[in-house]
Amino acid sequence: MSTPGRADEALLLDNQLCVLVYRLHRGITDLYRPLLAELGLTYPQYLVMLSLWESDPSTVSRLGHRLDLDSGTLSPLLKRLESAGLVRRTRARADERSVEVSLTDEGRALRSRARHVPAAVAAALAGSEDDYWTTRELLTALLDRLEPAAGPTAPSSAP
């Protein structure tokens, strides 16, 4: 049981985990912005490209599941990436209801230009490679605990 002073302290805005996570998210996104601007990408577009660099081609459905984005959010991202010449969208031959997304030669070439991004972010956030991996393990453990507590969720519409 908590003491009255501790309970009141828990209701202070600066003591809310959600505020810290929100500020961290904004800070990390701001850190990525200039790095990705050099590549001509936004943060959500970068996430799509990371997924495709790992697994090309993919379907819109698989990308949405992997990135936790609904099709209403993902489709405009893919359209902009296609207009930029980085991806190609085609109807799957096996199932015309499914849209396949594949990298163009330019999209594959962008990967080598993006190699510096993770190291720059890690250096700014963690200071050392060991700190980076320790922080990543801690965040992954927190997320693993949160997901079962929250129950199944639909993909979000915000990146």
matplotlib code that plots the C-alpha trace (Angstrom):
import matplotlib.pyplot as plt

x = [0.0, 1.4, 1.6, -0.5, 2.5, 3.8, 0.3, 0.2, 3.7, 2.7, 0.1, 2.6, 2.9, 6.7, 6.5, 4.3, 6.0, 3.8, 5.2, 8.7, 8.0, 6.3, 9.2, 11.7, 9.7, 9.7, 13.4, 14.4, 12.3, 13.9, 17.3, 16.5, 15.0, 18.3, 19.9, 16.9, 16.5, 19.9, 18.3, 15.0, 13.0, 10.7, 10.8, 7.8, 9.2, 12.5, 10.8, 9.1, 12.5, 14.2, 11.5, 11.9, 15.7, 15.2, 12.5, 12.0, 9.4, 6.7, 3.0, 1.2, -0.4, 2.9, 4.4, 1.4, 1.7, 5.5, 5.3, 2.0, 0.4, -3.0, -3.5, -4.9, -1.5, 0.7, -0.8, 0.0, 3.6, 4.0, 2.5, 5.1, 8.0, 6.8, 6.6, 10.2, 11.2, 12.2, 9.5, 7.1, 3.6, 2.0, -1.0, 0.2, -0.2, -1.5, -4.1, -5.1, -6.5, -3.0, -0.6, 3.1, 5.7, 9.2, 12.3, 13.5, 17.2, 17.3, 15.6, 18.2, 21.0, 19.6, 20.5, 24.2, 23.6, 21.6, 24.3, 25.5, 22.0, 21.9, 25.5, 24.8, 21.6, 23.3, 26.2, 23.8, 21.6, 23.8, 27.4, 28.8, 27.8, 27.5, 25.2, 23.1, 22.6, 21.9, 19.3, 17.7, 17.4, 15.8, 13.3, 12.5, 11.9, 9.5, 7.7, 7.4, 5.8, 3.5, 2.1, 0.5, -0.9, -2.4, -4.0, -4.3, -4.5, -5.2, -2.4, -2.2, -2.7, 0.2, 3.8]
y = [0.0, 3.4, 6.3, 9.5, 11.5, 8.9, 8.6, 12.4, 12.3, 9.6, 12.0, 14.7, 15.2, 14.8, 11.5, 9.9, 7.2, 8.1, 11.6, 10.4, 7.9, 10.6, 13.0, 10.2, 9.4, 13.0, 13.4, 10.3, 11.3, 14.7, 13.0, 11.0, 13.9, 15.5, 12.1, 11.0, 14.3, 13.6, 10.4, 12.2, 10.1, 10.8, 8.6, 6.5, 6.0, 5.0, 2.3, 1.0, 0.9, -0.9, -3.6, -3.9, -4.0, -7.0, -8.7, -7.7, -8.1, -7.9, -7.4, -4.4, -6.6, -8.0, -4.5, -3.2, -6.1, -5.7, -1.9, -1.9, 0.5, 0.2, 0.4, 4.0, 5.1, 2.8, 3.3, 7.0, 6.2, 3.6, 6.0, 8.6, 6.1, 4.9, 8.5, 8.9, 5.9, 3.8, 1.1, -0.5, -1.7, -4.5, -6.8, -10.2, -12.8, -15.5, -13.2, -10.0, -8.7, -8.6, -5.8, -6.7, -4.0, -4.4, -2.2, -0.6, -0.5, 3.0, 1.8, -1.0, 1.5, 3.8, 1.1, 1.8, 5.5, 4.8, 2.7, 5.6, 6.3, 3.5, 4.3, 8.1, 7.5, 5.0, 7.4, 10.2, 8.2, 5.7, 6.9, 3.4, 0.3, -1.7, 1.0, 0.9, -2.9, -2.8, 0.0, -1.9, -5.1, -3.1, -1.5, -4.8, -6.4, -3.5, -3.9, -7.7, -7.1, -4.5, -6.4, -9.2, -6.7, -4.6, -7.5, -7.8, -4.5, -3.4, -1.7, 1.9, 4.7, 6.8, 5.9]
z = [0.0, -0.9, 1.5, 0.7, -0.2, -2.6, -4.2, -4.7, -6.2, -8.6, -10.1, -11.0, -14.7, -14.7, -12.9, -15.6, -17.7, -20.7, -20.7, -20.6, -23.4, -25.5, -25.0, -25.9, -29.0, -30.1, -29.3, -31.2, -34.2, -34.2, -34.1, -37.2, -39.1, -40.5, -41.1, -43.1, -44.9, -46.5, -48.0, -49.0, -46.5, -43.6, -40.5, -41.5, -45.0, -43.5, -41.5, -44.7, -46.5, -43.5, -43.7, -47.5, -47.2, -44.9, -47.0, -50.6, -52.0, -49.4, -49.5, -48.2, -45.6, -44.3, -44.2, -42.2, -39.7, -39.4, -38.9, -36.9, -39.5, -41.0, -44.8, -44.5, -43.2, -45.2, -48.6, -48.9, -47.6, -50.4, -53.0, -52.1, -52.1, -55.5, -56.8, -55.6, -57.6, -54.6, -54.7, -57.1, -56.3, -58.3, -57.9, -56.8, -59.5, -57.1, -55.5, -57.2, -54.0, -52.6, -53.5, -53.6, -52.9, -54.2, -54.2, -57.4, -58.2, -56.8, -53.6, -53.2, -53.8, -51.1, -48.5, -48.8, -48.4, -45.2, -43.5, -41.3, -39.8, -37.1, -35.9, -35.7, -33.7, -31.4, -30.8, -30.0, -27.7, -26.0, -26.1, -26.7, -28.6, -25.4, -23.9, -27.1, -26.9, -23.2, -23.7, -26.6, -24.4, -21.7, -24.0, -25.7, -22.3, -21.4, -24.6, -24.1, -20.7, -22.1, -25.0, -23.1, -20.5, -23.2, -25.1, -28.8, -30.6, -34.1, -36.1, -35.2, -37.6, -36.3, -36.9]

ax = plt.figure().add_subplot(projection="3d")
ax.plot(x, y, z, "-o")
ax.set_aspect("equal")
plt.show()
